[in-house]
């Protein structure tokens, strides 16, 4: 059942997406009416949060059972003694699944309101607190300790500091204010949370490192590493034995990766502030001592979790991007991919992933890669949790089956409550967690031979 309006997009972007999802191959296979229904369902699902929160356990520091017990204790406190299940994923042994209870139909809207920006609103629906910079408007009588109804300004029309707002707003839930209105809007925007509302990783993000299948002692490159969750996952799966090189262009994000590696006790990670498109070293005269750029064929495995349009993120009630912005990622992805292929050893594995749903950034990139680099072969993936790839890029049925596309439109929206969870079979709960997640894409390649003498 829909609680929120479907994602709001610029008409040019919506038409572009629709053209991809209603391409000739899809319409020929399923019919125009079914293709259109599936597209509309996708737009509706994107504005709703997934049904599960995923927690990936850093098994280098703690056992899965220990973390599971901690989560069960915390959930019992939050839900006043109610037993919310925490399940270990059968196909991803370091992943725990927590169902999101809701939507709650008996929440009473309060007179006191806080309006937050669309991005902040999306985070709130995934369990985040509301921080000062996220608040656009607050009721004139709002004071610390008040129960506050939080709304998302999905069209960005509310003026900063307004005392009331009657424009388009979507109710998210209630929280308790830690500050008064005066404290929120006077002085610098402190990074203090204002409203306690109570984060985890998205399931497909946890699948990626398993698909890469890093082995102890290998040299691995995470080409676009920020915020670093996949980097630390790779290092943990290698038992911290070997070398994981993490690159990102933004210095404060690189520092965050370093801090997380230190916090998690992972010594195999080396993070550098460096542009991935320039990571290939063509001049072999100067020795960079293990720092970027790197010599060709230096890495056993490479993860290219590429910068993308992010159109698969959930919840996302509004996207103000222009068509030019949405389509700007394909050329960048191809530059990065070309560098990755050259940096990969013969016999090495390259995993390409995005958190978007567009055909151009996913299946079309696979078709381009296979044509541009004859040395690459598409590989089956383990674990195979998502669905197969989407038609429309000219890939064969066999090739589509080797891809993983996580498609939020494949499952109906449904309420999640304690009673329904008690009655559900574990297999059904896991199936729902596997399907009702963000839009995501994974392709796995192996490099069959050197391309040193015949670069594309």
Secondary structure, 3 states (H helix, E strand, C coil): CCCCCCCEECHHHHHHHHHHHCCHHHHHHHCHHHHHHHHHHHHHHHCCCCCEEEEECCCCCCCHHHHHHHHHHHHHHHCCCCCCCEEECCCCCCEEEEECCECCCCCCCCCCEEEEEHHHHHHHCCCCCEEHHHEEEECCCCCCCCEEEEEEECCCCCCCCECCCCCCCEEEEEEEECCCHHHHHCCCCCCCEEEECCCCECHHHHHHHHHHCCCCCCEEEECCCCCCHHHHHHHHHCCCCCEEEEEECCHHHHHHHHHHHHHCCCCCEEEEECCHHHCEECCCCCCCCCCCCEECCCEEEEEEECCCCCCCCCCCCEECCCHHHHCCHHHHHHHHHHHHHHHEEEEEEEEEEECCCCCCCCHHHHHHHHHHCCCEEECCCCCCCCECCCCCCCCCHHHHHCCEEECHHHCCCCCECHHHHHHCCHHHHHHHHHHCCCCEEEEEEEECCCCCCCCC
